[in-house]
Amino acid sequence: MSYLTFKGGNTHKPDTLANINDTIPSLSGGPSGMWDFDGTTSMLPTGETDAKFIGWNYGLTGVSASSGYYDGILGSSTSNSGNTTAVPGNIYYRRHILGYTITAASIGNVISGAASGFTINGLGWYQSRTVSSSYSPLPNFAIAMCHMVGGTANTNSTSTTNRADFTTVLNQSNFDIVATGKRRVSFNTNFNYNGTDALGIIFAWGQCPTNWTSNGPLCYVATTSGLVFYSRTDGSGTYLVTNSGNSSTGTRPYFELSLA
């Protein structure tokens, strides 16, 4: 028997058709979509106030780190980023590099047992607005992860200072920004998170086709404080995950981690 696992009073529901039919699109290898449980009677595609779905487990249930999708890193919400805000996929400027740092405490608030470390094999976020296909795809879209030793939510992960185990987890490829909803990428190279240092996440992509727009993709943003460091331009070329972000803003998307 397999179970959906929730954080919040160790609440769990067996995977009966009544609980998950038409809610999670595919069960092959785990859910292909991420849905939150509202703590009472239903599953919702957005934020919640009570129990939180944190993984897909087989056999015994629990809230410790295990393979599955872990929702709400940085805190989930249904508040949108602004039209000009530097978030994954935004094209107010045609190419970006974005650097986030997530503290071990923030991760531990969602994933019990995180201090022992785990392997990350994918990343997700919620894109809440589409854009014309003429602006898509973003070329050379890539993601890197690293440990930020002594890092806080206001640490610049695009800086090499106190950065360790830097890994390009998603190789450069085209990334569609027309689709909305939960956006999840599977990594080319997994990242072994040590559970104690802050986690750095870096996005970078090249110049989008067609031009910029202020009506481009938005993201649901975090309910916790912290900065994103970024650089962006309309000029031709590609940002690399090894480049630096020199500006900052306090608007960050919430993330989901996929654990191997």
Summary of the structure (lengths in Angstrom):
residues: 260
radius of gyration: 17.7
end to end distance: 20.1
largest distance: 53.9
contacts: 889
relative contact order: 0.24
helix: 6%
strand: 43%
